[in-house]
Amino acid sequence: MKANFEAFSIAKLPRLEFGAGKIRCLPDLITPYGKSILVVTGGASFLNSAAWQDLQQALQQAGIHWQLCQIHTEPSPHLIDELVQRYAGQGIKVVVGIGGGSALDAAKAIAGLLEVGQSVMDFLEGVGPELPYPGPSIPLIAIPTTAGTGSEATKNAVLSVQGADGFKKSFRDDRLVAEYAVLDPDLLATCPPDLIAANGMDALTQLMESYVSMKANPFTDALAISGLRALRDSLLIWYQNDEGQVEAREKMAYAAWLSGITLAQCGLGSVHGLASPLGAFYPIPHGVVCGSLVAVATEVNIRAMQSREPENPGLPRYARLAEIICEQRLREPEMAYQALVKRLWQWTEAMQLPNLSRYGVTLEGLDHVVAHSRGSSMRTNPVVLTDEEIRSIVERRL
């Protein structure tokens, strides 16, 4: 996290096609790998769009045969195993994921398992035997239709089991990284406001947490700052349907892509540490958790460092985040911290991110959440939080 050039590593990234109308290049990207593909998409939004009608015609003209798989909820290990069994042995050469984070994560997992012949439970981190992934993965092309999760840039497929004994864990390997990420801002035009808010706040949280991460480096710092500036200038415009929608969608697609890169390279923090158990134990969309908790978690992190680790390099990083997000010089650190938290609260309220009690979270359930919050994301938080501090983050958003 130091601002010098200590040794660091950058893992594999997808090749990128970015720009309005870029989905039209999909047949040319597919053809070198083969003519039989599996399209993994969400419930109905993309399939009801003109873009899907145009894409079907383009695939047909290119002689590409496709099968279609719809993902209606956050994917579970059972669903992935079922889909892999259904499509294995059918000569699929490319998996194309088109949709939000759930569709892209499912596509990533399916591509990784079609030729492996094992359950995804064999490879999930934190559950099961955690066997080394043998590969191979077949080529994946990831095309997001929302701006937030950054799944198109990462090597992990997040899978969930809902309920009191549930979990949200990753199937993770460099070989799962997409061959191409196709970012077409035109595909974001039909996003409803609630998805814009939740996914946008997810991207914001990912950029912020990776910037203050214990594993941040000069490369990820530059990307995080660039993404935050783009998001700052576009998220509310897009959400409020103000003038400048086209540019706002372009900037949000860019910011979400960068958030995926930075989280993949240097990890996240306390918000995502809590998002894992909250999303597993309760039916809360991931972006809603991020948007609801980011202001409180930021304040708790800052106060914890001030009280126990006043020399923690995370503090000047939060001050820098304040200047970027608030677009002003803030020479006094305390003024910067207050301005940052205030702006995060303003965004949370402006986009009507709901309290967690709406999804059934209660005081009585918080001990269970806290006990399961110290996964990989919490390990890169800039300060080790106490159980009481972690509990307070959630309690203030009930």
C-alpha positions, 0 to 999 in steps of 0.5 A: 500500500506504500506509494513507492515502487516496491515489487508487485505482480499483475495477474492475467487480464482479458483482452478488451474491446470497448465502445458503443456497438462493440457487440457486433464484433462478437462473431469475429471474436468467436470464429477462431475458436470454433463454430459451436457456442454456449450463450449464458445470459440472465432472465429476460432483459437481454433476450427481449432486446433488439441487441439479441435479435441483431446478434442472433442474425449475425451469428447465423450469418457467420455459421455459428451454432448456439445454445442458450442457457439462462441464469435467473438467480445468483448461481449455486454450486448445484446449478453449475454442476447441473448445467455442466452435466447438461452441456458437457460432451456437446462440442462447445468451443466457446462460452459467451456470458452476456448479462450482469454479475450472476450470468458472467460468474455462471459462464465463467464456472461453466467454461472452467468445468465443461472439460474437467469432469468434476464438481465445482465443489471440489474447487470452491475456496473455503468449502469442500476439499479445495483441490487444485484446479487441473484445467483446461477451461474453454475460451470465455467471452464476457459481455456485461450488460450492467456496470458494477461487478467487474466480473468480466475482468476477474478470475473468480466465479462467485457461487452462493448457497442461500440460508442460515448455513449458506455461503458465498464463495469463489471458484478461482483460477487464472485459467478462468479469466475471459479471453475477451471482455466486450464492453458495449455501453449501449447494452447498459441503456435498459438498466433500471434505476435500482440496478444502476444504484446497486451495481454502481455502488458496488463498483465504487466500493471496489475501487475504494477498497482496492485503493486502500487495500494492504496489497495496493500498488502503483499500477492499481492505484492509477486504475482506481483513481481513473475509475473513481473520477469516471464514476464520480462524474457519471453515476448520479447522472445515469441514475437520475436520467439527467442530460448526458446519458450516453457519456455517463454509460460509457464512463460507468462501463469503464469504471466498472471494468477498472474496479474488476481489475483492481479487485482482482489484483489487490483485494478488497476490504470490510464491506466485501468481507461483510457482503459475503455472509450477508449475501449468503444468509439473507436474500440481499443483492450484493450491490445493495449490501455495498451501497448500504454499508460503504459510508459506515464502513469507511467511517469505522475504518478511519476511526479504528486507524486513528485510535489504534494505528495513527501512522497507518498509511491507509489514513492518507489514502482515505484523505486522497479518496476524499479529494478525488470524490469531492473534487476539492483540496482538503488540506486538513485530514479530519476535514477530508475524512468528514467530507468523504463520509458525508459524500458517501452518505449523500450518494447512498441516500440519493440513490435510495439504497435500502436498510438491511432490515428490509431483507430480514437482517436483525440484531439477533442475527448479527453475531452469526454474520460477524463470525463469518465475515473474516474471509479473503476480503477482510484480510486486505482491509487496511486495519484489523477491525474488532468484532464490535466494530464489524458488528457496528457497521451492520447494526447502523444500517438495520 
